[in-house]
Amino acid sequence: MRKTILTFACILLCWIVSAQPKPIKLWANVPGMKQMPSKLYIYPAPKENNTGIAVVVCPGGSYSHTMGIAVEGFEVAEWLNSMGISAFVLKYRVGSQQYHHPAMIQDAQYAIHYVREHASEYGIDPAKVGTMGFSAGGHLVTMTGAFYKDNYIQDLGVVDNIPLKPAFVVPVYPVVSMQDSIAHKRSRRNLLSLQYNEGQRDRFSMELSIPKDMPPVFLVTAIDDPVVMYQNSVVLDQALTKAGIKHRFMLYKTGGHGYGLSETIAPEAGKWKYEFIKWLKTVIN
């Protein structure tokens, strides 16, 4: 029975993926990187309501896989389009493909680079490109804001003046800490491998790595999250507050994990998307 359910789920996911825009190979035009599995699904905002805002969307999956891409990627992109926002769903390299840091942040930084490089084609304002991520993807987008000065793509041959700092960052039920007390250990293992050291553990505990010029952050989680301890978001909120970063923390009592935008699965936490749109208007002119 379990095998039948898993097979059906895989078939359903394949059908959902096939119904999406044909992705581009993210690194196809970078010499020496053409064989990377990273992909970007492009959802331009409709011309009639295009706000010029764009979001790079990073689904979750414990840095092991991106099988949540339907709920935490494609559905999010379609909803963002309905709000006049262009979306770029990133299928980044993961641990199950034998990739670890810095592969993930390289993909995320190059996705930001790609969007800004092609902004005129999609009617996007390069100054209005943000990132949004779910679960492990939430950790990844937090890195895009915190580590933008650490250019992970220049050594791969991407050398130009296109800025990598996102205009805003949206971590939803995110992995944040690598500390033993609250870490999501599977995400830590896939990001850093089993050979990580104390310095890496602290460096990638995002609550310990928030710079004074971190972009504005919209942070979402629920207390009853059974997968990633909600305290991950609490310590990130505390770090953002201490650094004086403009942010909003939506801490819901119920919602669980993996609900994406769904108000059916998460009647309370699923409403975060409406608050996000209100907040976005306060940080993007």
Number of C-alpha atoms within 10 A of each C-alpha: 6 7 8 9 10 11 12 12 12 13 12 13 16 12 11 13 16 10 10 13 12 12 17 12 16 23 21 15 9 12 11 11 14 13 12 15 15 23 21 23 23 21 22 22 25 16 11 7 12 19 18 21 24 32 26 27 30 29 32 31 21 25 28 22 19 22 15 19 23 20 18 27 27 25 15 23 26 17 15 21 20 14 16 20 24 28 30 26 26 25 26 26 26 23 22 12 11 10 18 20 15 13 18 24 23 18 24 28 26 21 25 24 23 16 23 22 14 12 19 12 10 19 18 22 15 22 16 20 27 25 29 29 29 32 29 30 31 27 28 32 30 32 24 27 26 21 20 18 11 13 16 20 19 12 8 13 11 15 10 8 7 13 16 23 23 26 21 25 28 27 27 31 35 29 34 33 29 26 17 10 11 16 19 22 17 15 25 26 18 21 25 20 16 9 7 12 11 9 9 12 18 15 14 20 23 24 22 17 18 21 16 12 13 26 23 22 26 22 25 26 30 24 20 15 18 11 14 27 23 24 19 24 27 19 18 24 22 13 18 24 13 11 14 13 18 15 20 18 17 20 18 20 13 16 26 20 24 21 20 27 21 19 15 10 15 19 13 15 26 19 16 21 18 11 12 17 12 10 16 16 9 9 15 13 6
